[in-house]
Amino acid sequence: MTTLASNILENHTPTGREEAWRFTPLKRLAGLHDGSATPDDRKSLAINGATATGVSFTRGTITAASPSEDAIVNRIRNHTSEGAILAIDKNTVVSEPIFLNRTTWGLDSAELSRVQIRLGEHAKATVILENTGDTHLAEDLEMVLAPGSDLTFISLQEWESKSVYAATHNAIIDRDASLKTITVTVGGDLVRLLPKVEFIGSGASADLQGVYFATAGQFFEHRMHVDHAVPHAKSNVNYKGALAGDKAHTVWIGDVYIRAAAEGTDTYELNRNLILTDGARADSVPNLEIETGEIVGAGHASTTGRFDDEQLFYLMSRGIQESDARRLVVRGFFNEVISLIGNEEIQERLMARIDNELEKAGK
C-alpha cells in the first residue's frame, strides 16, 4: 500500500493515548478501529420511495472529496472504493425530503460503508438518514456542496441497545453554499460521530444542530471540526445533551479552526448538558484556534449542570406529578433543536423515545 491513506492506516492504529481517541472506550468499538472486525459485503443503505426528477441514487466508485486522518475512515477507504451515491443535479429544487433508510444485518460481522451526497450548483434538498436496528457499522459519509447549493441533512441515530456506530460526516462547502445539519442520537451501545465542515469558497455557511440522550451504560461521542480556510464564511454549532443512569457517558468536542486567510469569519459554538442522575458523566471541550484578528466574531460556551429544581417545583406547584414535570422539562430542553426537523411524525417519535428512556431510568 502506497497511498497516503494506506500509510496512515498502516502506521497508526488508535491506542487511546491520542487526543482524538482519549475519551473513546476502544474495547467497545467492536474492532472497527483496529481491523479485528470481520467485514461483510453489506449494502444496508437504500432510498425510501421513488427519486424525484433531477435526483439519482446509485452505487458506484467514490472518489474521496477530501483526505482524512481518521483511522476508521482510512480503514474503510482501503477496504472498498464502492459506495452509495446520492446526486442532486444543478438547479434542482427538491420540495419533499429524501429519506435514506438502513437494513440492519446483525452483530456477527461489520459493515464498512461509504456514502457520498453531491449537490450541483444552486441545487436545494433535504436528506433524512434514519439509522435503526442492531448493527456494527463504520461509515465514511461525505457531503459535497457546489457553489450556491443548499442542503439540510438530518441524521437520526435511533439504534437498538447493542449497536456500535463509528462515522465521519464530512461536508465540503463551496462558494455561497449553505449547509444545515440536525444530528439526533438516542440509541446504541456506542456511537462515535465526527461531524466536519471544510469551507472551500467564500460566502458559505454551516449551521450544525444536535441533541443526544444517553442512559445507563451508553457511550455517545460527538467530536466536530469546523475548518475556516477561506474568507467570509459563517458557522454556528449548537449541541444539547442529557444523561440518566449509571455510567451513562457523553463526550462533546468542538474544534473551530480559523486560518490566517479566513478574514471576515463569523463563528460561534455552544454545548449544554443536563445530568439527570448520579453516576452519569458528561465531558465537554470547546476549542477555538484563531490565526487572524480580521474576523466578525468568534466565541464558544459550554455548560453542564443538574436538573433545575426551580423549574420542577414550579410545575409541581401547579398540580403536575413529579414524573410528568421532569418529562416536560426534558422535552423543553430538547425541543429547540428537535423542532427544527420540521416533520411532526419524526419529532413525536423522537420525543416518545426520549420519554421511554426517561421512564426506564426512573425519571
C-alpha positions, 0 to 999 in steps of 0.5 A: 500500500502506497497511498497516503491513506494506506500509510496512515492506516498502516502506521497508526492504529488508535491506542487511546493515548491520542487526543482524538481517541482519549475519551473513546472506550476502544474495547467497545468499538467492536474492532472497527478501529483496529481491523479485528472486525470481520467485514461483510459485503453489506449494502444496508443503505437504500432510498425510501420511495421513488427519486424525484426528477433531477435526483439519482441514487446509485452505487458506484466508485467514490472518489474521496472529496477530501483526505482524512486522518481518521483511522476508521475512515482510512480503514474503510477507504482501503477496504472498498472504493464502492459506495452509495451515491446520492446526486442532486443535479444543478438547479434542482429544487427538491420540495419533499425530503429524501429519506435514506433508510438502513437494513440492519444485518446483525452483530456477527460481522461489520459493515464498512460503508461509504456514502457520498451526497453531491449537490450541483450548483444552486441545487436545494434538498433535504436528506433524512438518514434514519439509522435503526436496528442492531448493527456494527457499522463504520461509515465514511459519509461525505457531503459535497456542496457546489457553489450556491447549493443548499442542503439540510441533512438530518441524521437520526441515530435511533439504534437498538441497545447493542449497536456500535456506530463509528462515522465521519460526516464530512461536508465540503462547502463551496462558494455561497453554499449553505449547509444545515445539519440536525444530528439526533442520537438516542440509541446504541451501545456506542456511537462515535460521530465526527461531524466536519465542515471544510469551507472551500469558497467564500460566502458559505455557511454551516449551521450544525444542530444536535441533541443526544440522550444517553442512559445507563451504560451508553457511550455517545461521542460527538467530536466536530471540526469546523475548518475556516480556510477561506474568507467570509464564511459563517458557522454556528454549532449548537449541541444539547445533551442529557444523561440518566443512569449509571455510567451513562457517558457523553463526550462533546468536542468542538474544534473551530479552526480559523486560518490566517486567510479566513478574514471576515469569519463569523463563528460561534459554538455552544454545548449544554448538558443536563445530568439527570442522575448520579453516576452519569458523566458528561465531558465537554471541550470547546476549542477555538484556534484563531490565526487572524484578528480580521474576523466578525466574531468568534466565541464558544460556551459550554455548560453542564449542570443538574436538573433545575429544581426551580423549574420542577417545583414550579410545575409541581406547584401547579398540580403536575406529578413529579414524573410528568414535570421532569418529562416536560422539562426534558422535552423543553430542553430538547425541543429547540433543536428537535423542532427544527426537523420540521416533520411532526411524525419524526419529532413525536417519535423522537420525543416518545423515545426520549420519554421511554428512556426517561421512564426506564431510568426512573425519571 
